[in-house]
Amino acid sequence: MDFSWAGIQQSVKTFWDRLSSPQKIITVLAPLVVAVALISLITWAGKPQYVAIFTKLSDADAGAISTKLKDLKADYKLADNGSTIMVAQQSAADLRLQLASAGLPTQSKFSFDSLNTMHLGETDADRKLRYVLGLQNELENTLKTLNGVQDARVHIVMPEPSLFVDSQKAATSAVTLKLVPGTKLGDDQVRAVANLMAGSVEGLKPENVTIVDNGGNVLSDVLGKSGDPNRLTGTQYQLQQTVEEDTRKSVQSMLDRVLGSGKTVVRISALLDFNQITRKIQTNGPGAVVSEQSSTETTTNGTAAGGTPGLTTNGAPTYPTGTSAVNSTSNKVNGTKNYQVDTTQEEQVVSPGAVKHLSVSVMADADTINQAQLDQIKTIVAPAAGVDLTRGDQIQVAAIPFNKIDLQQEKLAMDNAQKRQQFATYIEIGAAVLFGLFFMIMLLRSGSTKKRAGKMMGLGGSQPVSLAEAELIMAQQSVEEEAKFNLAQKKTKTVDQIQKQKTKESVELYSRNNPDEVARLMKTWLSEES
């Protein structure tokens, strides 16, 4: 075989011309796929793994550290909106030490550690100011350890003591919390922060602590509601939300089934009665007399006869010899009769949680609904939600044009995701089809090679071809190809001469290397000729 540049080009051209169209496609794509996979693997393996060396940094510290890393020509990344700095894992320890030696990140210079040293010319007011600043810094570090708190700032106002009690002002404090995105502090956590501040600052009461978050929401409003009797507990608030959400889902599912999804919006506001009432009821038999009283009194009076008084002839009064007598008899009888009648005593305990007031609001898309349908919705939704107009419940139904931009964007994103999924599926199917075609082509090529070898050996494909015979045939084909190539290089020789010479050399080489196969092949030829 000619190993010159021209010979190599000719061999490549001959090999390419012998390939079919699918084989050419596979020959080109296979190396490209392998190369892309290798490059991607090498690129991925060569990427450094980044680890965080500092987290929850202030903007000033993050800027100073970034500048220092640029001076050190170190590769770094920013995360968590710039509050976290990440560097390559293999250089993290070294960079942390270099930054520490440069005094980064800088901490507040006011801390309790600074109170251990005295400053020349320092007054009591200066030392008190350093104490307040150090206390603020320590409280900030403590608040940062709470779950959900990313950063904190504390400001304390401690008024000067007064000789008069009426003139003494109370201490106040303001706390600003930067919460982790998606986190919301509960009422108990807010009260815990207020109690922590009150327990750390002398003369500070929890109600004098103002707590706000990074969104500008005042969280300390719940501090003054702890003793409000109308304030719902956590369990009561959860029960109220459950009633509202269950009612909303029931109405919303009904409207979605009729009008279609996204055509209506339902909101429910429920007011529950959490008062526990105990009623005691006593019922007697119908028309029964419980008690009867009677009183009877009898009186008898009598008078006896006597002399009549007068005057004598001399004018002196005369008196009867006897006087009249009065006889009186009285008889009084009092009676009381008590009757035992059927009595029923009933005690009713009304459990808290009954719906006291219910408000239902339904908004429908004005582009898909008319006034007649609105009236029907109001008529149907009222009993479905349990609206009772006699207890003051309200239901409002309105048609408003919906904003469909967000819905269209969401639908477009879903369509794009579905298209990407389909494209990935098509790629997998195409790869499987190409692999199957490649496998079939290789099988067909192997079968055709054996048939050509059988025909060249005079077997006509009717008898099996051994491995040695196939190798001999392939050697002859190789000789023919080399002969065609050498024809252009060697003008003095003919194709037949070259072919004969190469065939002779190949047969001699094969005979020396495989004497047993050659002997068997010769016996086969002799037996066929006879």
Sequence and secondary structure as in RCSB ss.txt:
>XXXX:A:sequence
MDFSWAGIQQSVKTFWDRLSSPQKIITVLAPLVVAVALISLITWAGKPQYVAIFTKLSDADAGAISTKLKDLKAD
YKLADNGSTIMVAQQSAADLRLQLASAGLPTQSKFSFDSLNTMHLGETDADRKLRYVLGLQNELENTLKTLNGVQ
DARVHIVMPEPSLFVDSQKAATSAVTLKLVPGTKLGDDQVRAVANLMAGSVEGLKPENVTIVDNGGNVLSDVLGK
SGDPNRLTGTQYQLQQTVEEDTRKSVQSMLDRVLGSGKTVVRISALLDFNQITRKIQTNGPGAVVSEQSSTETTT
NGTAAGGTPGLTTNGAPTYPTGTSAVNSTSNKVNGTKNYQVDTTQEEQVVSPGAVKHLSVSVMADADTINQAQLD
QIKTIVAPAAGVDLTRGDQIQVAAIPFNKIDLQQEKLAMDNAQKRQQFATYIEIGAAVLFGLFFMIMLLRSGSTK
KRAGKMMGLGGSQPVSLAEAELIMAQQSVEEEAKFNLAQKKTKTVDQIQKQKTKESVELYSRNNPDEVARLMKTW
LSEES
>XXXX:A:secstr
   SHHHHHHHHHHHHHHS HHHHHHHHHHHHHHHHHHHHHHHHHHS  EEEEE S  HHHHHHHHHHHHHTT  
EEEETTTTEEEEEGGGHHHHHHHHHHTT S   S SGGGGGS  TT  HHHHHHHHHHHHHHHHHHHHHTSTTEE
EEEEEEE     SSTTT   EEEEEEEEE TT    HHHHHHHHHHHHHHSTTEEEEEEEEEETTS B GGGGGG
TT TT   HHHHHHHHHHHHHHHHHHHHHHHHHH TTSEEEEEEEEEE   EEEEEEEE TT  SEEEEEEEEEE
EEE      EE TTS EE  SS   EEEEEEEEEEEEE    EEEEEEEE S EEEEEEEEEEEETTS  HHHHH
HHHHHHHHHHT  GGGT EEEEEEE    HHHHHHHHHHHHHHHHHHHHHHHHHHHHHHHHHHHHHHHHHHHHHH
HHHHHHTT TTSS   HHHHHHHHHHHHHHHHHHHHHHH TTS HHHHHHHHHHHHHHHHHHH HHHHHHHHHHH
HHHH 
